[in-house]
Amino acid sequence: MKKICLYEPSIASNNLGDEVIVQGCKNALHNFLEDNYVIEVSTHTPLSNRYTLFLGAPDIKIVCGSNILTGELNQIRHVKQWAINYATAWQMTNAIFIGVGAQKYQRCNIYTRNAYRKMFNPQYIHSVRDAYTEEFLKKIGITNVVNTGCPTMWGLTPEHCKKIPQKKAEIAVLTLTDYSKNIQRDEFLISTLNAHYKEVYFWVQGFNDLSYFQSLHGIEKIGIIPPNLKGYDSFLESCECDFVGTRLHGGMRALQKKRRAIIIGIDNRAIELNRDFNIPVLNQEKIAGLPELIESEFETKVHLNTENIRKFLSQFEISYQGE
């Protein structure tokens, strides 16, 4: 039995999408994790040198998903993503990364480049979310990486996607993003859903999403789904609906539950996943085409890179089974 330290973003998070990501990582690594002793540590809270010494050195460190990589490691600036600094970075030496992504299009400074070279275990192949992240790391000399996509999409096989409806449902699930407010875009989104669906419901994925939603026009008849993953899952499983919104992993969860999804791409994550894997994303710059897209019939066809997924999982003696 090995002692594994699992660094993950769902602990102390104000974004339920992190739970979706971590579930994807744990499901992918289930056969490996279940036979070992796992200690889970938040990537959102500052690392403690004292507590790390108390826990003792793990045999394996695994860093799970999310938008965790940056061009400049800075605990103050990037506290929401990875609360790591000069004094605690040593704790992450020789870690294994699964499904990680770069926060935005950026260059890597010298300190961060050297820190990442120490963090990414040279003895393992690492899993990254998209081609941009793969290129980002290879440019700084970390070449033992493969583009697997986010683990949340590893179950979106051709067989799974065939079960996702092509036609519009009568009910829609809406999400908005509190840290990317755009009143004109989001009120257009709300009015479009009100016009094209008999019922519209709002899921609160982020802690401050509800207050932003309540500040917008056209919300009077929109219902609220409980602000937790259990409530969202229950709604998706019991109600034939479409997902339309700006929250990437709200859309990924809908796809996992075999619901038609239109993810409004507001940052590099959704745009890159659409480019690499054909995740159903409508760039916010083309949101005027949303009404036509809603009324159209379209097939969900996710292009998984199964060879890279198998290559990564084989290191843990796990056979990739899709769903």
C-alpha positions as CSV (number, residue, x, y, z in Angstrom):
1,M,0.0,0.0,0.0
2,K,1.3,3.4,-1.0
3,K,0.6,6.8,0.6
4,I,-0.8,9.2,-2.0
5,C,-1.3,12.9,-1.6
6,L,-4.1,14.1,-3.9
7,Y,-4.0,17.8,-4.5
8,E,-7.4,18.8,-5.7
9,P,-9.5,22.0,-6.2
10,S,-12.9,20.9,-4.8
11,I,-11.9,21.4,-1.2
12,A,-12.6,25.0,0.0
13,S,-13.9,26.0,-3.4
14,N,-16.5,28.6,-4.3
15,N,-17.1,26.9,-7.7
16,L,-19.1,23.6,-7.9
17,G,-17.4,23.0,-11.2
18,D,-14.4,21.9,-9.2
19,E,-16.4,19.0,-7.8
20,V,-17.2,17.9,-11.4
21,I,-13.5,18.0,-12.3
22,V,-12.3,16.1,-9.2
23,Q,-15.0,13.4,-9.7
24,G,-13.7,13.0,-13.2
25,C,-10.1,12.6,-12.0
26,K,-11.1,10.2,-9.2
27,N,-13.3,8.1,-11.5
28,A,-10.4,7.8,-14.0
29,L,-7.9,6.8,-11.3
30,H,-10.4,4.7,-9.2
31,N,-8.7,1.3,-9.6
32,F,-5.4,2.8,-8.5
33,L,-6.6,5.0,-5.6
34,E,-8.9,2.4,-4.0
35,D,-5.9,0.1,-3.1
36,N,-3.8,2.9,-1.5
37,Y,-4.1,5.4,1.3
38,V,-5.2,8.8,0.0
39,I,-4.8,12.1,1.7
40,E,-6.6,15.0,0.0
41,V,-5.2,18.5,0.1
42,S,-6.8,21.6,-1.3
43,T,-5.1,23.6,-4.1
44,H,-7.1,26.7,-3.1
45,T,-5.7,27.0,0.5
46,P,-2.1,27.9,1.2
47,L,0.2,24.9,1.7
48,S,1.7,24.6,5.2
49,N,5.3,23.5,5.5
50,R,4.7,22.5,9.2
51,Y,1.7,20.3,8.3
52,T,3.4,18.7,5.4
53,L,6.2,17.6,7.6
54,F,3.7,16.3,10.1
55,L,2.0,14.2,7.4
56,G,5.3,12.8,6.2
57,A,6.5,12.3,2.6
58,P,4.0,10.6,0.4
59,D,5.0,7.9,-2.1
60,I,3.1,9.7,-4.9
61,K,1.8,13.2,-5.4
62,I,-1.1,13.7,-7.8
63,V,-2.4,17.1,-8.9
64,C,-6.0,17.1,-10.2
65,G,-7.3,19.2,-13.0
66,S,-8.6,22.7,-13.1
67,N,-7.1,25.9,-14.5
68,I,-4.0,25.6,-12.3
69,L,-1.0,26.5,-14.5
70,T,0.1,30.1,-14.9
71,G,2.9,32.1,-16.4
72,E,3.8,33.6,-13.1
73,L,3.5,31.6,-9.8
74,N,2.2,34.2,-7.3
75,Q,0.1,33.3,-4.3
76,I,-1.4,36.8,-4.0
77,R,-2.4,37.1,-7.7
78,H,-3.4,33.5,-8.3
79,V,-4.8,32.6,-4.9
80,K,-8.1,31.4,-6.4
81,Q,-6.3,28.8,-8.6
82,W,-3.3,27.5,-6.7
83,A,-2.2,29.1,-3.4
84,I,1.5,28.3,-3.8
85,N,4.5,30.5,-3.1
86,Y,8.3,30.5,-3.0
87,A,8.4,29.0,0.5
88,T,6.0,26.1,-0.2
89,A,6.7,25.2,-3.8
90,W,9.2,22.5,-2.7
91,Q,6.3,20.4,-1.5
92,M,5.2,19.8,-5.0
93,T,8.5,18.3,-6.3
94,N,8.0,15.3,-8.6
95,A,4.2,15.4,-8.7
96,I,2.0,13.8,-11.4
97,F,-0.5,16.0,-13.1
98,I,-3.9,14.9,-14.5
99,G,-6.1,17.0,-16.7
100,V,-4.5,20.3,-15.8
101,G,-4.8,23.5,-17.9
102,A,-3.2,26.9,-18.4
103,Q,-5.3,29.8,-17.0
104,K,-5.0,32.0,-20.1
105,Y,-2.8,32.8,-23.1
106,Q,0.5,33.9,-21.5
107,R,4.3,33.5,-21.3
108,C,6.1,31.8,-18.5
109,N,8.7,33.7,-16.4
110,I,12.0,32.3,-15.4
111,Y,11.1,31.4,-11.8
112,T,7.9,29.7,-12.8
113,R,9.6,27.8,-15.6
114,N,12.2,26.4,-13.2
115,A,9.6,25.6,-10.5
116,Y,7.4,23.7,-13.0
117,R,10.4,21.7,-14.2
118,K,10.9,20.5,-10.6
119,M,7.2,19.9,-10.0
120,F,6.5,17.7,-13.1
121,N,7.9,14.3,-12.3
122,P,10.3,13.3,-15.1
123,Q,9.5,9.6,-14.6
124,Y,5.8,9.9,-15.5
125,I,3.7,11.1,-18.5
126,H,1.4,13.9,-17.5
127,S,-2.1,14.5,-18.7
128,V,-3.1,18.0,-19.8
129,R,-6.5,19.5,-20.8
130,D,-5.8,20.9,-24.3
131,A,-3.2,21.4,-27.0
132,Y,-2.5,25.0,-25.8
133,T,-1.4,23.7,-22.4
134,E,0.7,20.9,-24.0
135,E,2.5,23.6,-26.1
136,F,2.8,25.9,-23.0
137,L,4.7,23.2,-21.1
138,K,6.8,21.9,-24.0
139,K,8.0,25.4,-24.6
140,I,9.6,25.4,-21.1
141,G,11.2,22.0,-21.5
142,I,8.5,19.8,-20.0
143,T,8.0,17.3,-22.9
144,N,6.6,14.3,-21.1
145,V,3.0,15.5,-21.5
146,V,0.0,14.2,-23.5
147,N,-3.2,16.0,-24.5
148,T,-6.0,13.9,-23.0
149,G,-8.6,16.5,-22.6
150,C,-10.3,17.1,-19.3
151,P,-11.1,13.8,-17.4
152,T,-14.7,15.0,-17.2
153,M,-15.0,14.2,-20.9
154,W,-13.3,10.8,-20.9
155,G,-16.7,9.1,-20.7
156,L,-18.2,11.0,-23.7
157,T,-17.6,8.1,-26.0
158,P,-19.4,7.8,-29.4
159,E,-21.8,5.3,-27.8
160,H,-22.5,7.8,-25.0
161,C,-22.9,10.8,-27.4
162,K,-25.4,8.9,-29.5
163,K,-27.8,9.0,-26.5
164,I,-27.7,12.8,-26.3
165,P,-30.8,14.3,-28.1
166,Q,-30.3,16.2,-31.3
167,K,-33.5,18.2,-31.0
168,K,-34.4,21.0,-28.7
169,A,-36.0,20.1,-25.3
170,E,-38.9,22.2,-23.9
171,I,-36.9,23.1,-20.7
172,A,-33.5,24.8,-20.4
173,V,-30.9,25.0,-17.7
174,L,-29.0,28.3,-17.6
175,T,-25.7,29.2,-15.9
176,L,-23.9,32.5,-15.7
177,T,-20.4,33.4,-14.5
178,D,-20.0,35.9,-11.7
179,Y,-16.3,36.7,-12.5
180,S,-17.0,37.3,-16.2
181,K,-19.9,39.7,-16.1
182,N,-21.3,41.0,-19.3
183,I,-24.8,42.4,-18.9
184,Q,-25.5,42.8,-22.6
185,R,-24.4,39.3,-23.4
186,D,-26.1,37.7,-20.4
187,E,-29.4,39.5,-20.8
188,F,-29.5,38.5,-24.4
189,L,-28.9,34.9,-23.3
190,I,-31.8,35.1,-20.8
191,S,-34.2,36.7,-23.2
192,T,-33.3,34.1,-25.8
193,L,-34.0,31.2,-23.5
194,N,-37.3,32.7,-22.3
195,A,-38.4,33.1,-26.0
196,H,-37.4,29.6,-27.1
197,Y,-38.2,27.3,-24.1
198,K,-41.4,26.7,-22.1
199,E,-39.5,26.7,-18.8
200,V,-36.0,28.0,-17.8
201,Y,-34.1,27.1,-14.6
202,F,-30.9,28.7,-13.3
203,W,-28.2,26.6,-11.6
204,V,-25.9,28.4,-9.2
205,Q,-22.5,26.9,-9.9
206,G,-20.4,29.7,-8.4
207,F,-21.0,31.3,-5.0
208,N,-21.7,34.8,-6.4
209,D,-23.6,33.7,-9.5
210,L,-27.0,34.1,-7.9
211,S,-26.5,37.8,-6.9
212,Y,-25.3,38.6,-10.4
213,F,-28.3,36.7,-11.9
214,Q,-30.7,38.6,-9.7
215,S,-29.3,41.9,-11.0
216,L,-30.3,41.2,-14.5
217,H,-33.6,41.8,-16.4
218,G,-36.0,39.0,-17.5
219,I,-35.5,36.6,-14.7
220,E,-38.9,36.8,-13.1
221,K,-40.2,33.4,-14.3
222,I,-36.9,31.5,-14.1
223,G,-36.7,28.8,-11.4
224,I,-33.7,28.1,-9.2
225,I,-32.0,24.6,-9.0
226,P,-30.4,23.9,-5.6
227,P,-26.8,25.2,-5.4
228,N,-25.1,21.8,-5.1
229,L,-24.1,19.0,-7.3
230,K,-26.6,16.6,-5.9
231,G,-29.4,18.9,-6.7
232,Y,-28.1,19.6,-10.2
233,D,-27.6,15.9,-10.9
234,S,-31.2,15.2,-9.7
235,F,-32.6,17.8,-12.1
236,L,-30.6,16.6,-15.1
237,E,-31.5,13.0,-14.4
238,S,-35.2,13.6,-13.9
239,C,-35.9,16.3,-16.5
240,E,-35.5,16.3,-20.3
241,C,-33.7,19.6,-20.8
242,D,-31.0,21.5,-22.7
243,F,-28.1,23.2,-21.0
244,V,-27.3,26.7,-22.3
245,G,-24.8,28.8,-20.3
246,T,-21.4,30.2,-19.7
247,R,-20.2,27.7,-17.1
248,L,-18.0,25.1,-18.8
249,H,-18.4,22.3,-16.3
250,G,-22.1,22.9,-15.8
251,G,-22.2,22.0,-19.5
252,M,-19.8,19.1,-19.1
253,R,-22.1,17.7,-16.4
254,A,-25.1,18.0,-18.6
255,L,-23.3,16.1,-21.4
256,Q,-22.3,13.4,-18.8
257,K,-26.0,13.1,-18.0
258,K,-26.8,12.7,-21.7
259,R,-28.4,16.2,-22.1
260,R,-27.9,18.4,-25.1
261,A,-25.6,21.3,-24.3
262,I,-24.6,24.6,-25.8
263,I,-21.7,26.0,-23.8
264,I,-21.1,29.7,-24.4
265,G,-17.3,30.1,-24.7
266,I,-16.1,33.0,-22.6
267,D,-12.5,32.1,-22.1
268,N,-9.7,29.9,-23.4
269,R,-10.8,26.7,-21.7
270,A,-14.0,26.2,-23.6
271,I,-12.6,27.6,-26.9
272,E,-9.6,25.1,-26.7
273,L,-11.8,22.1,-25.8
274,N,-14.0,22.9,-28.8
275,R,-11.0,23.2,-31.1
276,D,-9.3,20.0,-29.9
277,F,-12.3,17.7,-29.1
278,N,-15.4,19.3,-30.7
279,I,-17.1,20.0,-27.3
280,P,-20.3,21.9,-28.2
281,V,-19.3,25.5,-27.7
282,L,-20.6,28.7,-29.1
283,N,-18.0,31.5,-28.9
284,Q,-19.5,34.5,-27.1
285,E,-18.4,36.6,-30.1
286,K,-21.0,34.7,-32.1
287,I,-23.8,34.7,-29.6
288,A,-26.2,36.4,-32.0
289,G,-26.5,33.0,-33.7
290,L,-27.8,31.4,-30.5
291,P,-31.5,31.4,-31.4
292,E,-30.9,29.6,-34.7
293,L,-28.6,27.1,-33.0
294,I,-31.2,26.3,-30.3
295,E,-33.9,25.6,-32.9
296,S,-31.6,23.5,-35.1
297,E,-30.9,19.8,-34.8
298,F,-27.3,18.9,-34.1
299,E,-25.4,15.8,-33.2
300,T,-23.0,15.8,-30.2
301,K,-19.7,14.2,-31.5
302,V,-16.8,14.5,-29.1
303,H,-13.5,13.5,-30.6
304,L,-11.7,11.8,-27.7
305,N,-7.9,11.2,-28.0
306,T,-8.2,7.6,-26.6
307,E,-4.6,6.8,-27.4
308,N,-3.3,9.5,-25.1
309,I,-5.8,8.6,-22.4
310,R,-4.7,5.0,-22.5
311,K,-1.0,6.1,-22.5
312,F,-1.5,8.1,-19.3
313,L,-3.7,5.6,-17.4
314,S,-1.4,2.6,-18.3
315,Q,1.2,4.0,-15.9
316,F,-1.2,3.1,-13.1
317,E,-2.1,-0.3,-14.6
318,I,-5.5,1.1,-15.5
319,S,-7.3,0.0,-18.7
320,Y,-9.3,2.8,-20.3
321,Q,-12.9,1.6,-20.7
322,G,-14.6,4.8,-21.8
323,E,-17.9,5.0,-19.8
